[in-house]
Amino acid sequence: MRSLDLEIPRSRIYGFLGPNGSGKTTAIRMLCGLLTPTAGDISVLGHAIPDEAEALRMKVGYMTQKFSLFEDLTVNENLQFMADIYTLGRALKKQRTALAIERYGLAKFLTQRAGTLSGGQKQRLALGAATLHSPELLFLDEPTSAVDPENRRAFWESLFDLVDEGTTILVSTHYMDEAERCHALAILDHGSLVAEGSPTDLEQQIDASIVIVESDQPRRVGKLLEQQTFVHSSAQVGNLLRVMVALEQHSPAQAVKDIIVNQNLDLKQCRVAKPGLEDVFVAATRARKRAA
């Protein structure tokens, strides 16, 4: 990580968005006190990290990208073991495990070994275990990377339930639809913070215009446009091209249209569109590479 400076409010979902190797997991491990930063200061829930990492651990939950519970233990045995790790008293242990079983739909799997669960079931078990001690802050490191869309959606509804109860959640992801559900985002690239803000703010502040092009020759049109100095990138979706144009280009749709028509290529439509989060990500990482 390079000079990462974050201020995260309570009772919010704050997302780390970035490709593999961008520093998402490293940042989370430093905030947990598992890695020591080479420079700078970290304060998490009022605790200076790494000096007070031990005191912090009972206030946070951490769900890793790879399933990290015991696969040869049953669902119930894993929950009981984690409750003991968090030193929950007998009455509180019974109450919290029962709540996790009900909330995450684990009742049917209590006697099943964790290693035989599906990806979505493992995910629910891991979240239930990570929240047994009612942490103030929950770290989730790409928690839905091996989960189908339906289970991902249900998982995020569970996260909003936790936020409604006062939990602050920091989640890393590379899914744009998940990033859009966060209250705020930090976009990371090669260990650097390249953009930060709410999804809406980031889309409004993008340093580019987006032009939608429809053509029966999308590959030829896309390659032609990428040769133009005012075009940052183009991405094909079916017969549509999503073209990112330099912000200083006046009448971006007309400029793109002129290039296509002058080469006698097919053009069905050409219009300016609202930027999306994927456009923000491409623009931000491109700006970092240009600066580098």
N, C-alpha and C positions, 0 to 999 in steps of 0.2 A: 504494500500500500504506500502511496505517496501523498503526504500532507492531507489526509482525510479529515475533514472537519464537519461534524454532524451535530445537530441539536434536535432531539426527537421528543415530542410531547407525549404525555401519558394518555392512555386509553385510546390509542390509534393503531392502525395497521400501517407500518412503514416498510416499504419494499426496497430491496436491492435488486436492480434489473441489470443484467449484463450477460455476455456470452461466457462459455466455459473458460476459466483462466483469467477472468476479469478482476478477481479479488474478493468475490462475495463471501466465500467460506472463510478466507483469511480474516476479513473484517469481523465476521461473527465470532470467530475463535478469539480474536483480540478482545472484543467486548465482553466475552465470557470469562476472560482471564486465563484462557488456555494457551495463548501465545503472548509473548512480551514484545511490545512495540519498540523499535529501535530509537524512536524519538517521539516527543509530544506527550500529552496528558490525556487520560481517559477517565471519565466519571460516569458511572452507571448506578442509578438509584442512590446517588449520594456517596458511593464508594469509589475511592481512588483505585484504579486498576493499573498494575497487577498487585499492589501492596495489600489490598483488602479483598482479594479474589475469593478467599475462603468464606468470608462473611457474606459475600454476594451470592454464592452458589445456592443458598437456601431460599433465595428470593427469585431465582430465575429457573425456567425450564428450557431444555435444549432438545430438539428433535432433529436428528441428523438425516442427511440425504439417504444414506444406506440404513436399512433396518438394523438396529443395534441392540435389540433385546435378545433374550436367550431363546433360540429356535427349538431347543430340545425340551423347554419347559412349556406347560400349558398356558393358555391366556390368563387364567386365574392365578397360577403360580407366578407369572411375570408381574402381575399387578401387586400381589402380596409382597413379593421381593422388593419392588420399587418403593412401596409404602414403608417398608422397613428401612430402606436406604435413606428415605427422607425423615426417618425417626418419628413417624406419626404414632401417637398413642393408640391403644387398642380401640377405643370408641371412635376416635377420629379416623383411624384406618378403615374401620368397617363402613363408616359413613361415606368417606371419599371414594373407596373402591366401588361401593354400590352406586354412587352417582356416576362414576366413569362408565360402569357397565351399562347403565340405563341410557346415558347421554350418547354414547358412541355405538350402541346396538351390539354389545358384545355377549349378551346373555346366551345366545345359541352356541357360542364358541368356547365357553369357559373351560371345558375339559379337552379341547383340541390343542395339539402342540402348535406353537406359534409358527414353526417352520413350514407347516402345511397350509397356512392361511393364504388367501389371494392378496394381491398388492393393495387393494383398497381396505381389506380387513386388517392387514398389518399396519397400514397407515392409521386407522382408527385406534388400534391398540397402542401404537406409539404415542399418539396424541393424548390418549387417556392416561398413559403412564407419566408423560411429561407434565401433566397438569394435576396430578394427585395432591400435591402440596399447595395448590392454589397460588402459583407464582405471580408476582407483580409484573414480571417481564418474561415473555416467551420468545425464544429464538427458534426459527424454523428454517432449516437449510435445504432449499429445493424439495419440500416435503411431498410434492405430487408428481415427481418426475416419472414414476412408473405406474400411474393411476389413470383409469379411463375418465372421459369427460364427465360422466354422471357422478362418479365418486369424487372427482375434483370439485364439482359444484357443491355437493353436500358437505365436503370438508370446509369450504370457505364459509358456508352458512354457520358451521360450528365456530369458526374463528370470530365471526361477528357476534355470536352469542357471548364468547369470552370477553370481547371488547366491551360489550354492553354491561358486563359485570365488573369492569374496571381494569382488565388486563391490557397491558401494552404489548403489541406483537411486532417483531421485526422478522420479516420473511424474505428470503432470497428466491428468485424465480427467473426463468428465461421465457416464460409464457406471457405474451402480451395481454391476453384476456385477464390473467390474474393480476398483472401489474395495474391494469385499469381499475381494479377493485380496491386498490390501496388508497388510503387517505393522502399519502405523500410518497414520493419515490426519490431514490438516489440512483442515477445511472452511472455504472462503473465500466471502465474500459482500461485494460492493462494496468490495474492498480490505481487508477486515477478517477476522481469524481469529475464527470464531464457535464452533468446537469442534475438539478435538484428542484423539486416542487411538486405540487399536486398534478395529477394527469392532465386536468383541464388547463392549468397554467402553462405546463410544458408544451402542450399542443398550440396554445396561443402565442407562445414566445419563439416558436421554431424559426430558424434562420433560413427559410426556403419556402417556395411555393410548390403546391402539388397539382399536377395536371393529369387528368385521366384521358387516355387515348384508347379508342376502340378501332381495331383494324383486323382484316382477314390475313394480314401478314405481320403478326406481332413480333416475330423474331427478327425479321429484316428491319422493321421500324425501330425496335429497341436498340439494335446494334448501331443504326444510323444516329439515333439520338444521343447515345453514349459517346459518340465522337465529337459532340458539340461542347464547346468550352463552358456554356452557360447551364449545361445539364449535369447535375451531380450524380444521378443514378436513375435506373429504370428497373422495375420489377414486373414480371408478367403474372397475371392472374386470369387464366383462360385466354380469351381474345382481348382482354384489357391490359393496358400498360399503366402502371402507376409511376409517373415521372416526377423526379424532384428537380426543380429549377431554381437557379440562383435568385435570391430575393430581390436583387437590384435589377433584374430583368423586367422591364415594363411589358405589360400585356403578355404574360407567360404562355397562355393558351395559344395566342395568335403566333407567337414566335415558334412554338413547337409545330403548329399547323403548317406554317410556311415551309419549314424544313422538309416535312413529309410530302407536301404537295409538289414542291420543286423537284423532288426525286421520283415523281409519278408513282408513289406507293399508295396502297389502299388506305382510306381514312373514312371511318363511319362517324366518329364524333371526337371532339377535343374540347375539354372543359376543365375549369379549375375546381378542385375539390377541397374539402376540409381535411387538414392534416390529422393523422392518427398517431398513436403512440409508437408504432413501428417506424413511422417517418421521423419522429423525434429522435429515436434511438440512432437511426442511420445518420441523421444530420449531426447529432452530438458527437458520435464517434468519428465521423469524417472531419469535423472541426478540430478534434484533438490530433488526428494524424496530420492535418495540414499545419497545425501549430508546431508539432514535433519536427 
